[in-house]
């Protein structure tokens, strides 16, 4: 069973699990995490989520609803970054003298 801890402000943290991986699988996970600029822990979470979704689809079972945090994070990750238009403008610094 996953363990749940409390943060310093008293709010419960997300459940934690511990997994033992073979060396080559751990290396692959670290490599994937680096490619996607994620932590190894976050990459493991993403892959577990996708694996569970695929498993439930194969079994014809309904998917669990994502939490609001997961939905928000997914939207942020899918956003595209707009390109800047033109060269950056010069910044003017004003000297303010004290009287």
Backbone torsions as a table, in degrees:
resi	resn	phi	psi	omega
1	UNK	NA	140.1	179.0
2	UNK	-67.2	142.7	178.5
3	UNK	-93.7	146.5	179.0
4	UNK	-121.1	129.4	179.5
5	UNK	-112.6	165.2	174.8
6	UNK	-106.6	142.2	177.3
7	UNK	-78.8	176.9	-177.8
8	UNK	-64.4	-25.2	179.2
9	UNK	-89.6	4.3	175.4
10	UNK	94.0	-12.7	179.6
11	UNK	-74.5	143.8	179.6
12	UNK	-71.6	138.8	175.5
13	UNK	-82.7	165.3	174.9
14	UNK	-63.1	149.7	179.0
15	UNK	-59.9	145.7	180.0
16	UNK	-114.3	143.2	173.0
17	UNK	-128.3	160.5	177.0
18	UNK	-121.8	131.4	-177.1
19	UNK	-128.7	137.4	175.5
20	UNK	-101.0	123.8	-177.0
21	UNK	-115.9	147.2	170.5
22	UNK	-64.7	153.9	-175.6
23	UNK	-54.9	-45.1	-177.3
24	UNK	-67.1	-35.8	178.1
25	UNK	-68.6	-38.3	177.7
26	UNK	-64.4	-40.6	177.9
27	UNK	-64.1	-41.0	178.5
28	UNK	-64.5	-41.5	178.9
29	UNK	-62.7	-44.1	179.1
30	UNK	-63.6	-39.0	179.2
31	UNK	-65.3	-44.6	177.6
32	UNK	-62.9	-40.8	179.8
33	UNK	-62.2	-41.8	179.9
34	UNK	-66.1	-40.2	178.5
35	UNK	-59.5	-36.5	-176.7
36	UNK	-99.9	10.4	-179.9
37	UNK	53.5	47.7	177.8
38	UNK	-120.7	165.3	170.1
39	UNK	-77.6	159.6	178.5
40	UNK	-61.9	-40.5	179.8
41	UNK	-62.1	-44.5	180.0
42	UNK	-67.2	-37.7	178.3
43	UNK	-63.8	-41.0	177.9
44	UNK	-61.3	-41.8	179.5
45	UNK	-61.2	-45.9	-179.4
46	UNK	-61.5	-45.6	-178.9
47	UNK	-66.9	-37.0	176.8
48	UNK	-64.5	-44.1	178.5
49	UNK	-58.9	-47.2	-179.1
50	UNK	-64.9	-39.1	178.8
51	UNK	-63.6	-42.3	178.3
52	UNK	-65.7	-42.6	178.0
53	UNK	-59.9	-45.8	179.1
54	UNK	-63.3	-41.5	179.9
55	UNK	-62.7	-46.5	-179.2
56	UNK	-66.6	-36.0	177.2
57	UNK	-64.2	-42.5	178.4
58	UNK	-62.7	-37.4	-179.1
59	UNK	-82.5	-8.9	180.0
60	UNK	73.6	25.3	179.8
61	UNK	-98.5	152.7	179.8
62	UNK	-68.7	147.8	178.1
63	UNK	-79.9	149.6	174.2
64	UNK	-73.3	146.7	178.2
65	UNK	-74.5	138.1	175.2
66	UNK	-72.1	150.8	175.4
67	UNK	-74.2	165.9	178.8
68	UNK	-60.0	-36.9	179.6
69	UNK	-63.0	-44.1	179.9
70	UNK	-64.2	-41.4	179.1
71	UNK	-63.4	-43.4	179.8
72	UNK	-63.0	-45.6	179.4
73	UNK	-62.7	-41.8	179.0
74	UNK	-61.6	-42.4	178.4
75	UNK	-62.8	-43.0	179.7
76	UNK	-63.3	-41.5	-178.6
77	UNK	-68.2	-26.5	-178.8
78	UNK	-86.9	-10.4	-179.3
79	UNK	-68.3	145.6	174.5
80	UNK	-96.6	150.5	-179.7
81	UNK	-92.9	121.1	-178.8
82	UNK	-69.1	145.0	178.1
83	UNK	-79.5	149.3	177.7
84	UNK	-72.7	145.4	178.6
85	UNK	-99.6	115.4	177.1
86	UNK	76.6	179.3	-179.7
87	UNK	-74.9	152.2	178.0
88	UNK	-64.2	147.3	-179.8
89	UNK	-81.2	155.2	179.5
90	UNK	-70.2	145.1	176.5
91	UNK	-98.7	129.9	178.8
92	UNK	-103.0	131.4	176.9
93	UNK	-106.7	132.5	179.6
94	UNK	-107.7	131.2	175.8
95	UNK	-81.8	124.2	177.2
96	UNK	-106.9	117.4	-179.9
97	UNK	-95.9	143.5	178.3
98	UNK	-92.2	134.7	-179.5
99	UNK	-83.6	NA	NA
